Amino acid sequence: MVNSVLRRLRRWPAVEWLLTRVAGQFTTWPADDFGKFVTASIGTGMAGPIAALPPPIEPLRPPPPTSLAPATFEMRFMTLHAEGRFEEMWEMLAEDAQRAWGGRDTFMREMPRLDDDIELLDMQVVSVKVVEDWTDQAHQRSYSNVARMVMRYRVRQQWREWTFDRQVHLVPAAGGWRTLCYPTRARTAVGR
């Protein structure tokens, strides 16, 4: 009786499509879950137990992580700085900068903070250029494939607003970029 009803309904393409979609939800296994049952026995016959076979397609995998664009990375770094989230900023520092700070605790304690009455209003990328070789003259270190950016920051302190530009250098690292945010010269001279 059920088969005869289904046969009559299948005469209409829209109903057949709907039945196929609904039945498909209950009769198929997702490709990722199917691998659990590769050795499960589904019956025995004269040839012995029959193992379930994996699906003919590759299981779905998440896409590889994409690295942030240099400008997006720097904006994230400065947003964390403005919010006082120094622990998260630590992971964004290049290894040379981390060594110069002397450790996470020192960085979190001595990284300059924005005054309570200073507010970061806006950040803009003025220019981005990836240069093949660059030498940091202040620290006597050379790097390859460095992102050299000019960032424009607009800040407000009480009733006064101003804008300033700053050149920033990011070095490539696993998973994207790292910033060369070193301690100030006074901190470097005292710390060493």
ChimeraX attribute file (.defattr): number of C-alpha atoms within 10 A of each C-alpha:
attribute: neighborCount
match mode: 1-to-1
recipient: residues
	/A:1	6
	/A:2	6
	/A:3	8
	/A:4	9
	/A:5	9
	/A:6	13
	/A:7	12
	/A:8	11
	/A:9	14
	/A:10	16
	/A:11	10
	/A:12	10
	/A:13	10
	/A:14	11
	/A:15	14
	/A:16	16
	/A:17	12
	/A:18	12
	/A:19	15
	/A:20	12
	/A:21	11
	/A:22	11
	/A:23	11
	/A:24	11
	/A:25	11
	/A:26	8
	/A:27	7
	/A:28	9
	/A:29	12
	/A:30	11
	/A:31	14
	/A:32	13
	/A:33	10
	/A:34	15
	/A:35	15
	/A:36	10
	/A:37	13
	/A:38	12
	/A:39	13
	/A:40	12
	/A:41	12
	/A:42	10
	/A:43	10
	/A:44	10
	/A:45	7
	/A:46	5
	/A:47	6
	/A:48	9
	/A:49	13
	/A:50	13
	/A:51	14
	/A:52	16
	/A:53	12
	/A:54	17
	/A:55	14
	/A:56	7
	/A:57	7
	/A:58	9
	/A:59	14
	/A:60	9
	/A:61	7
	/A:62	6
	/A:63	6
	/A:64	6
	/A:65	8
	/A:66	8
	/A:67	14
	/A:68	13
	/A:69	12
	/A:70	26
	/A:71	22
	/A:72	11
	/A:73	18
	/A:74	23
	/A:75	16
	/A:76	15
	/A:77	20
	/A:78	16
	/A:79	16
	/A:80	15
	/A:81	19
	/A:82	17
	/A:83	12
	/A:84	16
	/A:85	14
	/A:86	21
	/A:87	14
	/A:88	13
	/A:89	20
	/A:90	22
	/A:91	13
	/A:92	23
	/A:93	22
	/A:94	20
	/A:95	16
	/A:96	14
	/A:97	20
	/A:98	21
	/A:99	12
	/A:100	18
	/A:101	24
	/A:102	13
	/A:103	12
	/A:104	16
	/A:105	13
	/A:106	11
	/A:107	20
	/A:108	18
	/A:109	10
	/A:110	14
	/A:111	18
	/A:112	12
	/A:113	14
	/A:114	13
	/A:115	9
	/A:116	8
	/A:117	9
	/A:118	15
	/A:119	16
	/A:120	17
	/A:121	13
	/A:122	13
	/A:123	19
	/A:124	13
	/A:125	16
	/A:126	13
	/A:127	12
	/A:128	17
	/A:129	13
	/A:130	16
	/A:131	12
	/A:132	10
	/A:133	10
	/A:134	17
	/A:135	12
	/A:136	11
	/A:137	8
	/A:138	7
	/A:139	11
	/A:140	7
	/A:141	10
	/A:142	11
	/A:143	14
	/A:144	13
	/A:145	14
	/A:146	22
	/A:147	23
	/A:148	19
	/A:149	20
	/A:150	18
	/A:151	19
	/A:152	17
	/A:153	17
	/A:154	15
	/A:155	17
	/A:156	15
	/A:157	13
	/A:158	10
	/A:159	6
	/A:160	8
	/A:161	13
	/A:162	10
	/A:163	12
	/A:164	10
	/A:165	14
	/A:166	10
	/A:167	12
	/A:168	17
	/A:169	21
	/A:170	25
	/A:171	21
	/A:172	17
	/A:173	14
	/A:174	7
	/A:175	10
	/A:176	16
	/A:177	22
	/A:178	26
	/A:179	27
	/A:180	18
	/A:181	19
	/A:182	19
	/A:183	19
	/A:184	12
	/A:185	10
	/A:186	8
	/A:187	14
	/A:188	13
	/A:189	9
	/A:190	7
	/A:191	11
	/A:192	6
